[in-house]
C-alpha cells in the first residue's frame, strides 16, 4: 500500500539531494508526509570509518567544539562523538567513497583565522577559510575557488556553525580519460546566500588522464564539522514513450468528468507541452514511463490551471486547483524498474505546464519542453545604497514563512543592517553587507511590497522584548494582534539618523536603541526602562531564544545551537538566566526598576 502526498514551494532552483544507491532504498512515501527533496546520504561522524586510514592524522572525533572568536586559531574540544575536528597543521582527510557529479552539504565551524578547504574529486578547491569581517572578498574568502571570489562575504563569526551547499558537475571525459569539458560549480550557497553560480573550475594540479570518480578531500586546521551529507548522480534517466493527447471542450474541476465526454481532438505526441492543446480547454496526456531502476521518485508539477498526475492509475500530484504557475506541487512514489503508465490532466487556463522529477542517482530533470513554461517578466534588482548616513525603509518583509507587515529596516554605514517589528517592538533579523533590494515594491505594480535583505541574514525570534510573566513556567507571548496591542504611546524618534523606538507597557516607559558595536562587528542594543510613578513590578527582558542556549567559557552566550552570540550583557546588576518555554530556551534578565539592559548581537 502506498500513499501520495502534496507539498508546495516557490518555483526556483532547489539543490537536489539523493542518497547513495548502493543500499536498498526504503519507501519514503509509505507514510503520508510532505517531501520536496529526496534525502541525502549522511556520513557518520561517530568514527572515522568513512575516511581513508592513512589520511586520519590530525583529525579526531569529539562531542563538542568551541572557538573563541577573538583568539587566532583557538579551537577547543570536549570528549564524545558526532563532530569531526582538525587541530593539526594542514591535516588532510580523504573519503573512502568516490564521487563524480555530486551535491554536498556541510555544517562547519571555523576558528579565527582558520585556513581550510574542500577539494572536490581531490582536485577542485572550494575555500573554507575564515573571512568574517572582511570588507573585500577574494578568491581565498570562504566559498571562493582559489581563482573565483564569492559574490559576497557570507561567512559567519568564528565559533558559530555555518552551512554550505555545493552542487558540483564533474568534468566530462572521453573513452581514454581525457577531459572533454571542464568541471564546474553549478551553485554554492553559504549561510543561505548564493555566492557562486555556473563557475568553471581549474584543477590545482591538472593531469592528462583523470579518473571519472575520486574521493572528496577535506584539508586544513581550525575547522570542526558536525554534518556531512551528499548525493551522487549518474546512470540512465527516465524515458517517456507512446504518448497520446486528448483535448476536451470546457474545463472541469473534477478530472473524472472527462471519462464521460468525447474529446474534440486526439493524437500522438513526442513532447509534453501545453502548446499541444488549446487554451481554455482541458487536456489529457497519457503514455508510459520507462523507469531505469527501482527506487523513490519525486515529482513536481507547476501549471496555470487545475492539474493532476497519475502513475499506475494512482494520484501522485494534485495542485489543489491552483493557477499559480510559479508554484510547484509535489508528490512521490516508490517505483519498480520497468514500464509504468502515466496520465496528466490539465486545465489550460494560463498556458503553463511544467513537470519535473528526481530519482535515484537522477537530479531534478524537467520532462516538459522549455516552451511549455510561461516565464514571468524578470525583475531587475533595485538596491537601496547606504553611504555616509543611516537609511530607514518601511515595507513588508518575509520572516520565516510569514510576511511581516510591520517591518522597518535600518541600514548603517559600514554594512550593518537590521529589521525591526514596529508592532511587536522587537528585532526581526540582522545581516551584514548591502542593505535592501526593493524591486518587489517599486517595479511594475509592486504588488508583493517586499523589501529583501541583500546579505546573508540571521532571523531572530521576533517576539516582544518585554513581558510580565506570572504563574508557574508561563509561556512568553509569541504574537501581538494589531487590534490587541498591549503597547501604548508608541513611536520612534531619531538620534544621529538612527531610530530610538519607544512605548509604554503596563505603565512603564520603554526605549529600544540599536547601533553598531564599537568595533563595528555587530549590533549593540540598549533597552531602557522608566517606571515613573507606577507600582514596582518585575518585568522580564528577552535577550535571545532558540532550541538551545549555552554560556561559553568567555562569558558570552551561544544562541540556538551556536547560530549567533549574545555578548557583553549589562543589566543593572541582574544576572541573565536561561528558562524553558514551549520547547525552546530563552535568555532573560529581570527588570524591577529604572534601569537599562545592554548587550551585543554578534553573528
NULUM-453781 format. One record per residue (C-alpha): residue in one letter; x negated, y negated, z. Coordinates in nm, 2 decimals. Layout:
% NULUM-453781
REC; resn; xx; yy; zz
REC; a; X; Y; Z
...
% end
This chain:
% NULUM-453781
REC; resn; xx; yy; zz
REC; x; 0.00; 0.00; 0.00
REC; x; -0.14; -0.34; -0.09
REC; x; -0.03; -0.69; -0.02
REC; x; -0.07; -1.00; -0.23
REC; x; -0.12; -1.35; -0.08
REC; x; -0.12; -1.71; -0.18
REC; x; -0.38; -1.98; -0.10
REC; x; -0.42; -2.34; -0.21
REC; x; -0.73; -2.55; -0.27
REC; x; -0.81; -2.87; -0.47
REC; x; -0.93; -2.79; -0.82
REC; x; -1.31; -2.82; -0.83
REC; x; -1.64; -2.63; -0.81
REC; x; -1.64; -2.37; -0.54
REC; x; -1.95; -2.18; -0.45
REC; x; -1.88; -1.81; -0.53
REC; x; -1.96; -1.56; -0.26
REC; x; -1.95; -1.18; -0.32
REC; x; -2.11; -0.91; -0.12
REC; x; -2.37; -0.65; -0.22
REC; x; -2.20; -0.38; -0.43
REC; x; -2.44; -0.11; -0.31
REC; x; -2.19; -0.01; -0.04
REC; x; -1.83; 0.09; -0.08
REC; x; -1.61; -0.22; -0.06
REC; x; -1.31; -0.23; 0.18
REC; x; -0.98; -0.35; 0.05
REC; x; -0.97; -0.72; 0.16
REC; x; -0.61; -0.75; 0.07
REC; x; -0.47; -0.46; 0.27
REC; x; -0.36; -0.72; 0.53
REC; x; -0.17; -1.03; 0.45
REC; x; -0.42; -1.32; 0.46
REC; x; -0.54; -1.62; 0.27
REC; x; -0.87; -1.59; 0.09
REC; x; -1.02; -1.84; -0.15
REC; x; -1.36; -1.68; -0.18
REC; x; -1.48; -1.32; -0.17
REC; x; -1.72; -1.26; 0.12
REC; x; -2.09; -1.28; 0.12
REC; x; -2.34; -1.01; 0.23
REC; x; -2.46; -1.11; 0.57
REC; x; -2.82; -1.03; 0.66
REC; x; -2.85; -0.91; 1.02
REC; x; -3.08; -1.13; 1.23
REC; x; -3.08; -0.89; 1.53
REC; x; -3.40; -0.75; 1.40
REC; x; -3.65; -0.78; 1.11
REC; x; -3.53; -0.47; 0.92
REC; x; -3.41; -0.68; 0.62
REC; x; -3.77; -0.81; 0.57
REC; x; -4.09; -0.65; 0.45
REC; x; -4.31; -0.54; 0.74
REC; x; -4.62; -0.69; 0.60
REC; x; -4.46; -1.04; 0.60
REC; x; -4.33; -1.04; 0.95
REC; x; -4.64; -1.21; 1.10
REC; x; -4.54; -1.54; 1.26
REC; x; -4.17; -1.47; 1.26
REC; x; -3.97; -1.34; 1.56
REC; x; -3.61; -1.27; 1.66
REC; x; -3.48; -1.48; 1.95
REC; x; -3.15; -1.56; 2.12
REC; x; -3.16; -1.94; 2.10
REC; x; -3.38; -2.22; 1.98
REC; x; -3.43; -2.58; 2.09
REC; x; -3.62; -2.86; 1.93
REC; x; -3.68; -3.20; 2.09
REC; x; -3.61; -3.44; 1.81
REC; x; -3.87; -3.69; 1.94
REC; x; -4.17; -3.44; 1.96
REC; x; -4.35; -3.33; 1.65
REC; x; -4.35; -2.96; 1.58
REC; x; -4.17; -2.89; 1.91
REC; x; -3.96; -2.57; 1.89
REC; x; -3.90; -2.36; 2.20
REC; x; -3.70; -2.03; 2.21
REC; x; -3.52; -1.80; 2.46
REC; x; -3.50; -1.43; 2.46
REC; x; -3.23; -1.24; 2.27
REC; x; -3.12; -1.17; 1.92
REC; x; -2.93; -1.33; 1.63
REC; x; -3.18; -1.61; 1.54
REC; x; -3.49; -1.59; 1.33
REC; x; -3.77; -1.83; 1.42
REC; x; -4.11; -1.92; 1.27
REC; x; -4.35; -2.09; 1.50
REC; x; -4.66; -1.97; 1.31
REC; x; -4.88; -2.16; 1.07
REC; x; -4.70; -2.15; 0.73
REC; x; -4.57; -1.80; 0.80
REC; x; -4.43; -1.61; 0.51
REC; x; -4.12; -1.38; 0.52
REC; x; -4.01; -1.16; 0.22
REC; x; -3.68; -0.98; 0.20
REC; x; -3.66; -0.61; 0.13
REC; x; -3.39; -0.68; -0.12
REC; x; -3.45; -0.84; -0.46
REC; x; -3.23; -1.08; -0.65
REC; x; -3.15; -1.24; -0.98
REC; x; -2.86; -1.47; -1.01
REC; x; -2.75; -1.55; -0.66
REC; x; -2.56; -1.77; -0.43
REC; x; -2.73; -1.82; -0.09
REC; x; -2.60; -1.97; 0.23
REC; x; -2.83; -2.06; 0.52
REC; x; -2.78; -2.22; 0.86
REC; x; -3.11; -2.35; 0.99
REC; x; -3.27; -2.58; 1.25
REC; x; -3.59; -2.78; 1.20
REC; x; -3.84; -2.91; 1.44
REC; x; -3.95; -3.27; 1.40
REC; x; -4.20; -3.29; 1.10
REC; x; -4.13; -2.92; 1.02
REC; x; -4.25; -2.80; 0.68
REC; x; -4.06; -2.51; 0.54
REC; x; -3.93; -2.39; 0.20
REC; x; -3.73; -2.12; 0.03
REC; x; -3.89; -1.96; -0.27
REC; x; -3.61; -1.81; -0.49
REC; x; -3.74; -1.49; -0.66
REC; x; -4.06; -1.56; -0.47
REC; x; -4.14; -1.84; -0.72
REC; x; -3.89; -2.12; -0.73
REC; x; -3.91; -2.37; -0.45
REC; x; -3.64; -2.54; -0.25
REC; x; -3.77; -2.76; 0.03
REC; x; -3.65; -2.73; 0.39
REC; x; -3.88; -3.00; 0.52
REC; x; -3.77; -3.23; 0.80
REC; x; -3.68; -3.55; 0.62
REC; x; -3.43; -3.70; 0.87
REC; x; -3.46; -4.08; 0.88
REC; x; -3.65; -4.11; 0.55
REC; x; -3.52; -4.42; 0.36
REC; x; -3.66; -4.29; 0.03
REC; x; -3.61; -3.93; -0.09
REC; x; -3.89; -3.75; -0.27
REC; x; -3.93; -3.40; -0.42
REC; x; -4.05; -3.28; -0.08
REC; x; -3.74; -3.41; 0.10
REC; x; -3.50; -3.15; 0.24
REC; x; -3.32; -3.00; -0.06
REC; x; -3.59; -3.11; -0.31
REC; x; -3.75; -2.87; -0.56
REC; x; -4.11; -2.98; -0.54
REC; x; -4.05; -3.17; -0.87
REC; x; -3.70; -3.29; -0.84
REC; x; -3.59; -3.51; -0.55
REC; x; -3.24; -3.46; -0.40
REC; x; -2.99; -3.73; -0.49
REC; x; -2.97; -3.84; -0.13
REC; x; -3.12; -3.77; 0.21
REC; x; -2.85; -3.54; 0.38
REC; x; -3.09; -3.40; 0.64
REC; x; -2.98; -3.39; 1.00
REC; x; -3.18; -3.48; 1.31
REC; x; -3.43; -3.22; 1.43
REC; x; -3.28; -2.97; 1.67
REC; x; -2.94; -2.97; 1.50
REC; x; -2.80; -2.68; 1.30
REC; x; -2.78; -2.76; 0.93
REC; x; -2.60; -2.59; 0.64
REC; x; -2.73; -2.54; 0.29
REC; x; -2.56; -2.36; -0.01
REC; x; -2.77; -2.28; -0.32
REC; x; -2.63; -2.15; -0.65
REC; x; -2.93; -2.01; -0.84
REC; x; -2.95; -1.89; -1.20
REC; x; -3.24; -1.67; -1.27
REC; x; -3.44; -1.71; -1.60
REC; x; -3.33; -1.51; -1.90
REC; x; -3.59; -1.26; -2.01
REC; x; -3.63; -1.07; -2.34
REC; x; -3.69; -0.69; -2.36
REC; x; -4.07; -0.75; -2.30
REC; x; -4.00; -0.95; -1.98
REC; x; -4.10; -1.28; -2.14
REC; x; -3.89; -1.59; -2.04
REC; x; -3.63; -1.70; -2.29
REC; x; -3.46; -1.97; -2.08
REC; x; -3.58; -2.13; -1.75
REC; x; -3.44; -2.07; -1.41
REC; x; -3.21; -2.34; -1.28
REC; x; -3.03; -2.46; -0.97
REC; x; -2.66; -2.48; -1.07
REC; x; -2.59; -2.66; -0.74
REC; x; -2.73; -2.73; -0.40
REC; x; -2.51; -2.86; -0.12
REC; x; -2.68; -2.98; 0.20
REC; x; -2.46; -3.05; 0.50
REC; x; -2.15; -3.09; 0.28
REC; x; -2.32; -3.32; 0.02
REC; x; -2.41; -3.21; -0.33
REC; x; -2.77; -3.31; -0.37
REC; x; -2.88; -3.11; -0.68
REC; x; -2.69; -3.01; -0.99
REC; x; -2.80; -2.83; -1.30
REC; x; -3.17; -2.87; -1.23
REC; x; -3.42; -2.68; -1.44
REC; x; -3.69; -2.51; -1.22
REC; x; -4.06; -2.46; -1.29
REC; x; -4.25; -2.18; -1.13
REC; x; -4.51; -2.26; -0.87
REC; x; -4.74; -2.01; -1.05
REC; x; -4.59; -1.91; -1.39
REC; x; -4.66; -1.56; -1.53
REC; x; -4.61; -1.44; -1.89
REC; x; -4.40; -1.15; -1.78
REC; x; -4.19; -1.20; -1.47
REC; x; -3.96; -0.92; -1.33
REC; x; -3.59; -0.98; -1.36
REC; x; -3.54; -0.94; -0.98
REC; x; -3.78; -1.01; -0.70
REC; x; -3.75; -1.08; -0.32
REC; x; -3.64; -1.41; -0.16
REC; x; -3.93; -1.57; 0.03
REC; x; -3.89; -1.79; 0.34
REC; x; -4.20; -1.98; 0.43
REC; x; -4.31; -2.24; 0.68
REC; x; -4.32; -2.33; 1.05
REC; x; -4.09; -2.50; 1.29
REC; x; -3.78; -2.35; 1.15
REC; x; -3.50; -2.14; 1.30
REC; x; -3.23; -1.95; 1.10
REC; x; -2.91; -1.83; 1.25
REC; x; -2.72; -1.74; 0.94
REC; x; -2.84; -1.59; 0.61
REC; x; -2.59; -1.47; 0.36
REC; x; -2.59; -1.41; -0.01
REC; x; -2.40; -1.29; -0.31
REC; x; -2.57; -1.14; -0.62
REC; x; -2.44; -1.14; -0.98
REC; x; -2.49; -0.92; -1.28
REC; x; -2.33; -0.65; -1.48
REC; x; -2.02; -0.63; -1.70
REC; x; -1.73; -0.86; -1.67
REC; x; -1.36; -0.81; -1.71
REC; x; -1.21; -0.79; -2.06
REC; x; -0.86; -0.87; -2.18
REC; x; -0.71; -0.65; -2.45
REC; x; -0.39; -0.61; -2.65
REC; x; -0.25; -0.94; -2.56
REC; x; 0.10; -1.04; -2.66
REC; x; 0.30; -1.36; -2.60
REC; x; 0.67; -1.45; -2.60
REC; x; 0.83; -1.79; -2.59
REC; x; 1.18; -1.84; -2.43
REC; x; 1.41; -2.14; -2.47
REC; x; 1.45; -2.32; -2.14
REC; x; 1.26; -2.29; -1.81
REC; x; 1.38; -2.08; -1.52
REC; x; 1.27; -2.08; -1.15
REC; x; 1.33; -1.70; -1.13
REC; x; 1.10; -1.51; -1.36
REC; x; 1.34; -1.21; -1.36
REC; x; 1.59; -1.42; -1.56
REC; x; 1.38; -1.37; -1.87
REC; x; 1.44; -0.99; -1.87
REC; x; 1.80; -1.06; -1.99
REC; x; 1.70; -1.31; -2.26
REC; x; 1.58; -1.28; -2.61
REC; x; 1.26; -1.47; -2.69
REC; x; 1.27; -1.72; -2.97
REC; x; 0.91; -1.64; -3.07
REC; x; 0.68; -1.35; -3.02
REC; x; 0.34; -1.24; -3.15
REC; x; -0.01; -1.12; -3.06
REC; x; -0.30; -1.35; -2.95
REC; x; -0.66; -1.32; -2.87
REC; x; -0.67; -1.62; -2.64
REC; x; -0.49; -1.73; -2.32
REC; x; -0.38; -2.09; -2.36
REC; x; -0.06; -2.29; -2.32
REC; x; -0.12; -2.40; -2.68
REC; x; 0.01; -2.06; -2.80
REC; x; 0.36; -2.17; -2.69
REC; x; 0.58; -2.48; -2.69
REC; x; 0.62; -2.75; -2.43
REC; x; 0.93; -2.73; -2.21
REC; x; 0.97; -2.35; -2.28
REC; x; 0.90; -2.05; -2.06
REC; x; 0.60; -1.84; -2.18
REC; x; 0.51; -1.48; -2.11
REC; x; 0.16; -1.34; -2.18
REC; x; 0.11; -0.96; -2.14
REC; x; -0.18; -0.73; -2.21
REC; x; -0.44; -0.52; -2.04
REC; x; -0.73; -0.60; -1.80
REC; x; -1.03; -0.37; -1.85
REC; x; -1.19; -0.36; -1.50
REC; x; -1.56; -0.28; -1.52
REC; x; -1.59; -0.13; -1.17
REC; x; -1.38; -0.08; -0.87
REC; x; -1.37; -0.35; -0.60
REC; x; -1.19; -0.66; -0.47
REC; x; -1.08; -0.90; -0.74
REC; x; -0.97; -1.26; -0.65
REC; x; -0.77; -1.46; -0.90
REC; x; -0.69; -1.84; -0.90
REC; x; -0.41; -2.00; -1.11
REC; x; -0.36; -2.37; -1.18
REC; x; -0.07; -2.47; -1.40
REC; x; 0.15; -2.76; -1.49
REC; x; 0.47; -2.57; -1.40
REC; x; 0.61; -2.27; -1.23
REC; x; 0.38; -1.97; -1.28
REC; x; 0.33; -1.61; -1.17
REC; x; 0.05; -1.35; -1.23
REC; x; 0.14; -0.98; -1.21
REC; x; -0.10; -0.69; -1.22
REC; x; 0.03; -0.33; -1.24
REC; x; 0.38; -0.49; -1.22
REC; x; 0.30; -0.63; -0.87
REC; x; 0.29; -1.00; -0.80
REC; x; -0.06; -1.12; -0.73
REC; x; -0.03; -1.51; -0.76
REC; x; 0.27; -1.73; -0.72
REC; x; 0.22; -2.11; -0.75
REC; x; 0.53; -2.19; -0.54
REC; x; 0.70; -2.39; -0.82
REC; x; 0.42; -2.65; -0.82
REC; x; 0.35; -2.88; -1.12
REC; x; 0.02; -3.00; -0.98
REC; x; -0.23; -2.88; -1.24
REC; x; -0.52; -2.99; -1.03
REC; x; -0.44; -2.74; -0.76
REC; x; -0.54; -2.37; -0.75
REC; x; -0.32; -2.10; -0.60
REC; x; -0.50; -1.78; -0.50
REC; x; -0.42; -1.41; -0.49
REC; x; -0.62; -1.09; -0.50
REC; x; -0.61; -0.72; -0.52
REC; x; -0.84; -0.42; -0.49
REC; x; -0.86; -0.27; -0.85
REC; x; -0.99; 0.06; -0.96
REC; x; -1.22; 0.09; -1.26
REC; x; -1.02; 0.12; -1.58
REC; x; -0.72; -0.04; -1.75
REC; x; -0.45; -0.24; -1.57
REC; x; -0.15; -0.40; -1.73
REC; x; -0.10; -0.77; -1.65
REC; x; 0.16; -1.04; -1.72
REC; x; 0.16; -1.41; -1.68
REC; x; 0.49; -1.61; -1.66
REC; x; 0.45; -1.98; -1.71
REC; x; 0.70; -2.27; -1.74
REC; x; 0.51; -2.50; -1.98
REC; x; 0.62; -2.83; -1.84
REC; x; 0.30; -3.03; -1.83
REC; x; 0.08; -2.83; -2.07
REC; x; -0.19; -2.69; -1.85
REC; x; -0.27; -2.33; -1.78
REC; x; -0.60; -2.21; -1.61
REC; x; -0.66; -1.86; -1.49
REC; x; -0.99; -1.76; -1.34
REC; x; -1.12; -1.46; -1.14
REC; x; -1.41; -1.34; -0.92
REC; x; -1.51; -0.98; -0.87
REC; x; -1.79; -0.75; -0.75
REC; x; -2.10; -0.90; -0.89
REC; x; -1.90; -1.15; -1.10
REC; x; -1.90; -1.52; -1.03
REC; x; -1.59; -1.74; -1.09
REC; x; -1.51; -1.69; -1.45
REC; x; -1.23; -1.86; -1.65
REC; x; -1.01; -1.63; -1.86
REC; x; -0.82; -1.91; -2.03
REC; x; -0.97; -2.13; -2.31
REC; x; -1.12; -2.47; -2.24
REC; x; -0.85; -2.63; -2.44
REC; x; -0.59; -2.48; -2.20
REC; x; -0.69; -2.72; -1.92
REC; x; -0.53; -3.06; -1.91
REC; x; -0.81; -3.28; -1.78
REC; x; -0.74; -3.58; -1.56
REC; x; -0.90; -3.90; -1.65
REC; x; -1.24; -3.93; -1.50
REC; x; -1.26; -4.20; -1.23
REC; x; -1.59; -4.38; -1.21
REC; x; -1.72; -4.44; -0.86
REC; x; -1.65; -4.79; -0.72
REC; x; -1.90; -4.83; -0.44
REC; x; -1.90; -5.09; -0.17
REC; x; -2.25; -5.20; -0.11
REC; x; -2.38; -5.31; 0.23
REC; x; -2.66; -5.56; 0.21
REC; x; -2.76; -5.80; 0.49
REC; x; -2.42; -5.83; 0.67
REC; x; -2.18; -5.57; 0.81
REC; x; -1.89; -5.48; 0.58
REC; x; -1.54; -5.37; 0.70
REC; x; -1.28; -5.19; 0.49
REC; x; -0.94; -5.07; 0.58
REC; x; -0.78; -4.77; 0.39
REC; x; -0.67; -4.41; 0.42
REC; x; -0.94; -4.16; 0.49
REC; x; -0.94; -3.78; 0.50
REC; x; -1.02; -3.65; 0.84
REC; x; -1.04; -3.27; 0.82
REC; x; -0.75; -3.16; 0.61
REC; x; -0.53; -3.46; 0.71
REC; x; -0.50; -3.81; 0.56
REC; x; -0.55; -4.07; 0.83
REC; x; -0.36; -4.39; 0.75
REC; x; -0.53; -4.59; 1.03
REC; x; -0.89; -4.58; 0.93
REC; x; -1.12; -4.88; 0.95
REC; x; -1.46; -4.82; 0.80
REC; x; -1.76; -5.02; 0.91
REC; x; -2.09; -5.03; 0.72
REC; x; -2.40; -5.16; 0.89
REC; x; -2.72; -5.29; 0.72
REC; x; -2.98; -5.01; 0.72
REC; x; -2.74; -4.72; 0.62
REC; x; -2.55; -4.65; 0.94
REC; x; -2.17; -4.62; 0.89
REC; x; -1.86; -4.52; 1.09
REC; x; -1.49; -4.49; 1.05
REC; x; -1.25; -4.58; 1.34
REC; x; -0.89; -4.49; 1.40
REC; x; -0.71; -4.81; 1.50
REC; x; -0.41; -4.62; 1.62
REC; x; -0.57; -4.37; 1.84
REC; x; -0.86; -4.61; 1.92
REC; x; -1.14; -4.36; 1.86
REC; x; -1.42; -4.30; 1.61
REC; x; -1.32; -4.06; 1.33
REC; x; -1.66; -3.99; 1.16
REC; x; -2.01; -4.12; 1.12
REC; x; -2.25; -4.10; 0.83
REC; x; -2.60; -4.21; 0.71
REC; x; -2.67; -4.36; 0.37
REC; x; -2.44; -4.55; 0.13
REC; x; -2.11; -4.69; 0.25
REC; x; -1.79; -4.62; 0.07
REC; x; -1.65; -4.52; -0.27
REC; x; -1.31; -4.70; -0.31
REC; x; -1.24; -4.59; -0.67
REC; x; -0.93; -4.40; -0.54
REC; x; -0.80; -4.72; -0.40
REC; x; -0.85; -4.95; -0.70
REC; x; -0.89; -4.75; -1.02
REC; x; -0.57; -4.70; -1.22
REC; x; -0.28; -4.71; -0.98
REC; x; -0.49; -4.63; -0.68
REC; x; -0.22; -4.40; -0.55
REC; x; -0.43; -4.19; -0.31
REC; x; -0.55; -4.51; -0.14
REC; x; -0.85; -4.31; -0.01
REC; x; -1.18; -4.46; 0.09
REC; x; -1.45; -4.19; 0.07
REC; x; -1.78; -4.19; 0.26
REC; x; -2.08; -4.18; 0.02
REC; x; -2.32; -4.00; 0.26
REC; x; -2.32; -3.67; 0.45
REC; x; -2.05; -3.75; 0.70
REC; x; -2.01; -3.60; 1.05
REC; x; -1.64; -3.57; 1.15
REC; x; -1.57; -3.65; 1.52
REC; x; -1.28; -3.52; 1.72
REC; x; -1.07; -3.84; 1.65
REC; x; -0.85; -3.82; 1.97
REC; x; -0.80; -4.11; 2.22
REC; x; -1.11; -4.20; 2.41
REC; x; -0.93; -4.28; 2.74
REC; x; -0.67; -4.07; 2.92
REC; x; -0.52; -4.04; 3.27
REC; x; -0.51; -3.67; 3.35
REC; x; -0.30; -3.51; 3.62
REC; x; -0.23; -3.16; 3.72
REC; x; -0.45; -2.85; 3.71
REC; x; -0.67; -2.85; 3.40
REC; x; -0.45; -3.07; 3.18
REC; x; -0.50; -3.09; 2.81
REC; x; -0.65; -3.40; 2.65
REC; x; -0.40; -3.59; 2.44
REC; x; -0.46; -3.49; 2.08
REC; x; -0.24; -3.73; 1.89
REC; x; -0.08; -4.07; 1.91
REC; x; 0.25; -4.13; 1.75
REC; x; 0.28; -4.46; 1.57
REC; x; 0.61; -4.54; 1.75
REC; x; 0.50; -4.40; 2.09
REC; x; 0.16; -4.56; 2.13
REC; x; 0.05; -4.59; 2.49
REC; x; -0.20; -4.87; 2.40
REC; x; -0.07; -5.23; 2.42
REC; x; -0.22; -5.57; 2.34
REC; x; -0.42; -5.41; 2.07
REC; x; -0.66; -5.56; 1.81
REC; x; -1.02; -5.64; 1.74
REC; x; -1.25; -5.93; 1.73
REC; x; -1.58; -5.98; 1.55
REC; x; -1.92; -6.02; 1.71
REC; x; -2.20; -6.08; 1.46
REC; x; -1.98; -5.93; 1.19
REC; x; -1.91; -5.61; 1.39
REC; x; -1.57; -5.53; 1.54
REC; x; -1.50; -5.50; 1.91
REC; x; -1.18; -5.30; 1.95
REC; x; -0.96; -5.39; 2.25
REC; x; -0.64; -5.26; 2.40
REC; x; -0.46; -5.21; 2.73
REC; x; -0.39; -4.87; 2.88
REC; x; -0.19; -4.83; 3.20
REC; x; -0.27; -5.20; 3.28
REC; x; -0.65; -5.15; 3.23
REC; x; -0.82; -5.37; 2.96
REC; x; -1.05; -5.16; 2.75
REC; x; -1.31; -5.27; 2.49
REC; x; -1.49; -5.05; 2.25
REC; x; -1.80; -5.16; 2.06
REC; x; -2.02; -4.95; 1.83
REC; x; -2.35; -5.08; 1.69
REC; x; -2.69; -4.95; 1.58
REC; x; -2.93; -4.79; 1.84
REC; x; -3.24; -5.00; 1.90
REC; x; -3.44; -4.76; 1.67
REC; x; -3.17; -4.76; 1.40
REC; x; -3.14; -4.38; 1.41
REC; x; -2.78; -4.36; 1.53
REC; x; -2.49; -4.55; 1.69
REC; x; -2.47; -4.68; 2.04
REC; x; -2.12; -4.70; 2.19
REC; x; -2.01; -4.92; 2.47
REC; x; -1.67; -4.87; 2.63
REC; x; -1.59; -5.14; 2.89
REC; x; -1.31; -5.12; 3.15
REC; x; -1.15; -5.42; 3.34
REC; x; -0.89; -5.30; 3.59
REC; x; -0.79; -5.66; 3.69
REC; x; -0.51; -5.65; 3.95
REC; x; -0.39; -5.30; 3.87
REC; x; -0.38; -5.04; 4.13
REC; x; -0.70; -4.85; 4.14
REC; x; -0.66; -4.52; 3.95
REC; x; -0.90; -4.28; 3.79
REC; x; -0.92; -4.26; 3.42
REC; x; -1.13; -4.03; 3.21
REC; x; -1.35; -4.13; 2.92
REC; x; -1.42; -3.88; 2.65
REC; x; -1.77; -3.88; 2.50
REC; x; -1.76; -3.57; 2.28
REC; x; -1.57; -3.25; 2.21
REC; x; -1.64; -2.92; 2.04
REC; x; -1.64; -2.54; 2.06
REC; x; -1.95; -2.55; 2.30
REC; x; -2.14; -2.83; 2.47
REC; x; -2.47; -2.78; 2.64
REC; x; -2.71; -3.00; 2.82
REC; x; -3.06; -2.98; 2.67
REC; x; -3.40; -2.98; 2.85
REC; x; -3.45; -3.35; 2.76
REC; x; -3.12; -3.45; 2.92
REC; x; -2.92; -3.50; 2.60
REC; x; -2.61; -3.31; 2.52
REC; x; -2.57; -3.10; 2.21
REC; x; -2.21; -3.11; 2.10
REC; x; -2.01; -2.85; 1.91
REC; x; -2.28; -2.59; 1.87
REC; x; -2.56; -2.84; 1.81
REC; x; -2.37; -3.03; 1.55
REC; x; -2.47; -3.37; 1.69
REC; x; -2.62; -3.52; 2.01
REC; x; -2.48; -3.75; 2.28
REC; x; -2.78; -3.92; 2.45
REC; x; -2.87; -4.19; 2.70
REC; x; -2.55; -4.18; 2.89
REC; x; -2.50; -4.47; 3.14
REC; x; -2.17; -4.46; 3.33
REC; x; -2.20; -4.68; 3.64
REC; x; -2.35; -4.41; 3.84
REC; x; -2.10; -4.14; 3.74
REC; x; -2.24; -3.81; 3.61
REC; x; -2.08; -3.66; 3.30
REC; x; -1.92; -3.33; 3.33
REC; x; -1.81; -3.06; 3.08
REC; x; -1.45; -2.95; 3.11
REC; x; -1.25; -2.68; 2.93
REC; x; -0.93; -2.77; 2.75
REC; x; -0.73; -2.58; 2.48
REC; x; -1.02; -2.35; 2.39
REC; x; -1.26; -2.65; 2.35
REC; x; -1.52; -2.80; 2.57
REC; x; -1.51; -3.18; 2.64
REC; x; -1.78; -3.41; 2.78
REC; x; -1.62; -3.66; 3.00
REC; x; -1.70; -3.92; 3.27
REC; x; -1.46; -4.06; 3.53
REC; x; -1.38; -4.43; 3.54
REC; x; -1.23; -4.58; 3.86
REC; x; -1.31; -4.95; 3.85
REC; x; -1.46; -5.23; 3.64
REC; x; -1.74; -5.07; 3.46
REC; x; -1.90; -4.98; 3.12
REC; x; -1.97; -4.64; 2.97
REC; x; -2.26; -4.65; 2.73
REC; x; -2.42; -4.37; 2.52
REC; x; -2.57; -4.29; 2.18
REC; x; -2.44; -4.07; 1.90
REC; x; -2.72; -3.91; 1.70
REC; x; -2.68; -3.68; 1.41
% end
